[in-house]
Amino acid sequence: MKKYIIIFIAAIAMVMTSCNNDVDAGGTATQPTAGRWTVSLMQKSGNSWVDQADGLPIYTYNTAADVDSLMWLKDAKGLSDLTKLHADVNKLTFYSGVATSSGSSAYINQIEGSTSVTYKVINGAIFKGAAKTPSGLAADSIRYYIVCGTDTFKVAGFRYTGFPADEE
């Protein structure tokens, strides 16, 4: 009998503590700049931009240090390698130091014709509500430039919405 009373009390205790709705999951230090984005890649040619690729998914997210001055940039299609960025979450801007993309799978490596390309991300910015998605919705916009030697690439797009009509 004593065993059943202990089990009953333990079950009641678990039920009482598991119903706590006051949990605040919080966020990260780079939450305003973090997200999944759908972007296009353009290469500068003279005074114009030439389309290289559309509908590329990229991700921006916090580092393990969880500080508001650093974030990661990663793309899912091999545009470049994982890049650590310097960020200003208040101004929604970012840039990188010099980075190296190694391996032949990165899109920039294919364009540059090399397995090791040195590049940097410059003039990165996020604009709240400034993009219009393919479905016509307003979304945050992202834009940055990748400089590889004498070549400049522009990456621009919108924050992923999850709507099928916005898939490019």
C-alpha positions, 0 to 999 in steps of 0.5 A: 500500500505504501508503494502505491501512495508514493507512486500516486504522490510522485504522479501528482507532483509530475502533473503539477510541475509539468503544467507550468505555462510560464516558460519563456524560450527567449531568443538569441542576440542576433535574432533581428538578423537571423533567418532563412532567406531566398536570394539571387546571385548576380555578377557585376559586368561593367555597369550592370549586373548579370544573373547567375542563379535564383532561388538560393536558400541562405541562412543567417544565425547566431554563433555559439558565443551568442553575442550581437556582434557576430553571426554566421552566414551559410547557404544551402546550395554551395554559394560559398563556405560558412562565413563568420560575419561581424554584425550590428543588430541595431543597424541590421548591417553585417560584413566579413573579414577575408575568408577562403572558400575551399573545394570545387562545390562552392558556386563561387569557386566554379565561377572563379575556376579555382578550388580555393577562392579568397573573398569577403562579404561587404555592405550587408544589410537587412531592410525590414518589410522592404521586399515583395515576395513572389506571392505579393507579400511584404517581407524583410529584404537582405542584400550584400556583396561578395568580393573575390579579387576583381569580381564582385557579386551581389546577393539579394533576396527576401526572408523565407515565408514558408508559403508555397507561392514564394518558393522560387 
